[in-house]
């Protein structure tokens, strides 16, 4: 069994937390952050079992500041 780290982006939409994995394209949700992450892990695992990804380079997440009118 392979193990790989991916990025998880979590945000709240109304009364649910949404979790996205941008490298794979999987998305899931949950009533709590923990549930959303657990659901995203399961969805990503199931996706990768059917559609293996080509080798990808690590992603780095940062924030930026933008001034606008």
C-alpha positions as CSV (number, residue, x, y, z in Angstrom):
1,X,0.0,0.0,0.0
2,X,1.3,3.5,-1.0
3,X,1.2,6.5,1.3
4,X,1.4,10.1,0.0
5,X,0.7,13.5,1.5
6,X,-1.7,15.9,-0.2
7,X,-3.1,19.4,0.5
8,X,-6.5,19.7,2.1
9,X,-8.3,23.0,1.9
10,X,-11.1,23.3,4.5
11,X,-13.8,26.0,4.5
12,X,-17.3,26.5,6.0
13,X,-20.3,26.8,3.7
14,X,-23.6,27.4,5.5
15,X,-23.8,24.6,8.2
16,X,-21.2,22.2,6.6
17,X,-17.5,22.1,6.3
18,X,-16.1,21.5,2.8
19,X,-12.8,19.8,2.3
20,X,-11.0,19.8,-1.1
21,X,-7.8,18.1,-2.3
22,X,-6.5,20.2,-5.2
23,X,-3.9,17.8,-6.3
24,X,-6.4,15.0,-6.9
25,X,-9.6,17.0,-7.4
26,X,-11.6,15.3,-4.7
27,X,-14.1,17.1,-2.6
28,X,-16.2,16.0,0.4
29,X,-18.0,17.5,3.3
30,X,-18.9,17.0,7.0
31,X,-20.7,18.6,9.9
32,X,-17.3,19.1,11.7
33,X,-13.8,19.8,10.3
34,X,-12.7,16.4,11.5
35,X,-15.6,14.7,9.7
36,X,-14.9,16.6,6.5
37,X,-11.2,15.6,6.6
38,X,-12.0,12.0,7.3
39,X,-14.6,12.0,4.4
40,X,-12.0,13.6,2.1
41,X,-9.4,11.0,3.0
42,X,-11.8,8.2,2.2
43,X,-13.0,9.9,-1.1
44,X,-9.3,10.4,-2.1
45,X,-8.3,6.9,-1.3
46,X,-11.2,5.4,-3.3
47,X,-10.4,7.7,-6.2
48,X,-6.7,6.8,-6.2
49,X,-7.5,3.1,-6.2
50,X,-9.3,3.5,-9.5
51,X,-7.3,6.4,-11.1
52,X,-3.7,6.5,-10.1
53,X,-2.0,9.9,-10.4
54,X,1.1,10.6,-12.3
55,X,4.1,11.6,-10.1
56,X,3.5,15.2,-8.8
57,X,5.8,17.6,-7.1
58,X,5.0,18.8,-3.6
59,X,2.7,21.8,-3.2
60,X,3.4,24.7,-0.9
61,X,0.6,26.8,0.6
62,X,1.1,30.4,1.7
63,X,-1.0,33.5,1.9
64,X,-0.7,36.7,-0.1
65,X,-1.7,40.3,0.6
66,X,-3.4,42.2,-2.3
67,X,-4.4,45.9,-2.3
68,X,-7.4,46.8,-4.5
69,X,-9.9,49.6,-5.0
